[in-house]
Amino acid sequence: MQTYRADRVVRILTGLVSTVYYGAWAAAAFVLIIGPGMKKFTPSLVVDPSFRVEVAVTLPGLGATLVPQWQAAPPGITLNRVTGDLALPESMMPAWWGPVGYAALVLLFGLVLLFLHHLRALFRRVREGAPFDAANVIRMRWLGVLLLVFQVYFAALDYWGSTMVTRVLASSRIPIGSALHINWFGVFIALVLVGLAEVFRRGAALEEEQSLVV
């Protein structure tokens, strides 16, 4: 009887996903456990972390003409939106910012680790020669749902952070945008994964029907 051996590409992808999975666990342990511990017991070794938000920038003299070297006539250039990054030290934020930000990071790492867990389990089943089993259907559907939740959560987190920074800098004249920006490409990928889950479900049903045929 010939033993099943997974394709080399499948083995490489499975190993890559496993590496990213354990790397994410290491990053979560460092950010959520080691980092706060160092900040509490060895504060002199920890740099004050900063929170970055996107701000609108007004540049003087935008009417200047840009002349490229390869063209004699100057082109017309319109700047619709100019933005920059504003880094605020954590020490400038309110006292409740630390615990709330920590809880947000815990939830963020939880979503990432859960996504990688299902992705790793899916690739391991493919490596074992059972891509269209019932468990992989559930995993694929979970991947789509988790990716969709991650996109919405990340956008809401960015909006909330910008709003809080706006309140902190209410007396300044820095125009900070707090619009809700959603990564629609990520939403599209999430919907594609949910659709692929239905393909896997149909494949699992066909395999079950074939196994019943004598």
N, C-alpha and C positions, 0 to 999 in steps of 0.2 A: 504494500500500500504506500503510495507516494505522500510524503508529508508536505503540508501546505507551507510555503515560504512567502512572506510578504515581499512586495516589490521594494526595490531599493529606495525609490522616492518616498514611499509610505513610511519606511523605517526612518529616513532622514527627517521627514516632517514630524513624525512622532517624537523623535529625540529632541528636535528643535522646540516643539511645544512644551515638552517636559522641562527643558532647560529654562524656558521663559516662565513656566509655572513656578518652579522652585526659586528662580530669581525674583519673581514678584513676592513670594513669601519672605525672602531675605530683605527686600526693600521695605515691605510692610513692617517687619520686625525692627528694622533700623529707624524708620520714620516714627512709628507708633510707640516703641518701647525704649530703644537705645537713645534716640535723640532727646526725648523728654527727660530720661534719666540723667544724661549728661548735662542738660540744662539746669536740673535741680541740684546735682551734687558737684558738678564742676562748671559753674557758669562762666568762668574766665576762659574756658576752651571753646565756648559756643558763641558763634556770631549771631547777633540779633536778626532773626529771619525777617524777610520783607514780603509784603503782599503786593502783587503787581496788578494793575488795572489799566485798561486802555483809555486814553484821553484824546480829545480833539486838540489839534495844534494849529495855531495861527502863525504863519510865517510871513514876515514883512518882505516886501519886494518881490512878490511872486509874479509881477509883470515883466520880469527880466526875460530876455530872449535867449533860448538855448540853440546854439549853432553846432551841429555835428560836423566832424571833419570830412565825412564822405558826401556831404550834400551842401551845395552853395546856398540854396534858399532855406531859411529857417522854417521848421515844421511848426504846426499849431499844436500846443500841448495844453490840455485842460486837466487841472487837478480837482477832482470832485470831492475827495476826502483825504485829509492828511491826519494821521494818528501817531501817537507815541505811547510808550510804556511809562507809567508812574509807579515807582517803587516806594512803598511806605513801610517803615520799620514796625514790627509788631508792638513795640513799646508805645507807639502813638495811638494804638487802638484801645477801645474800652476794655475793662477788666473781663467782661463776659466773652470777649472775642476768642480768647484761648480755648476754653472748654467747648464752645460751639464749633470753632474751627477744627478742633480735635475730633469731635463727633462726626463732622462732615467728612474728614479724612478716613475715619474708620468705615463709614458707609461706602465711600468711594473705593477703598481697597477691597471691601467685601464684595462689591459688584465685580471688580476686575478678577479677583481670585475665583469667584464662583463661575464666571465666564470661562476662565482658563481651565478650571476643573472639568467642566462639561466638554470643552474642546479636546482636552487631553484624553478623557475617557472615550470620546468618539473615535479619535485616531487609533487608540489602542484596540478597539473592537475592529476597526478596518484592518489593522495589522494582523489581527487574529483570523481574518478571512470572513467576518460577519458584518459587512457594512449595513445591510438592510434588516437589522433586527429591531424589535419593538423598542428596546432601550435607546437605540440611536435616534429613533423618531422623536422620542421625548427630549433627548439631549439637543437635537437640532432646533426643536421648537423653543427650548429654553435659551439657546444661544441667541436666537432672534429677539426674544422678549427681553433678555438681559441687555443686549446691545441697544435696543430701543429705550429702555429705562435709563441706561447710562447716558445716552445723548440728551434726553430730557433733563436728567438730574444735573449733568455738567452745565447745561445752559442755565438752569435755574440757580445753580451755585454761583456761576459767574455773575448773573444778574443781581443776586442777593449781595454778593461781595461788593460790586460796584455801587449799589445803593447805600450800603453801610459806609463805604469810603466817602461817598458824596456827603453824607451827614457829618462825618468827621471833619471834612474840609468845607463845611458850609460857609465859613467866613472868607474863604479864598475865592479867587476869580478863575480857578482852573475849571474848564468845561469838561466834566466827566460824563461820558455816555453810560446809560444804564438800560439800554435796550436789550431785549431777550433775543440772543443769537443762537439759533439751532443749526446744527450741522445736518443739513438735509441729505447729503450724500451718505452719512452714517445711518440716517433713518431709512434710506433706500436699501442699504445693505442689510439692515435688520429685517425689512420686509421680504427681501430675497431669501434670507435664511428661513423665515417662517414658511415661505413657499417651497423651499427645498425640503422642509420637514414633511410636507404632503407628498413630495416625490419619494422620499424615503419610506413613508407609510405605505404607498402603493407598491414599492419594491418589496417591502416586507410581506405584504399580502400575497404577492405573486410567488415569492419563495415558499410561503406556507402552503399555497395551493399546489405547487410542484412537488413539495415533500409528501403530499397526500396522494399523489398519483402513483400508482403501482406500475 
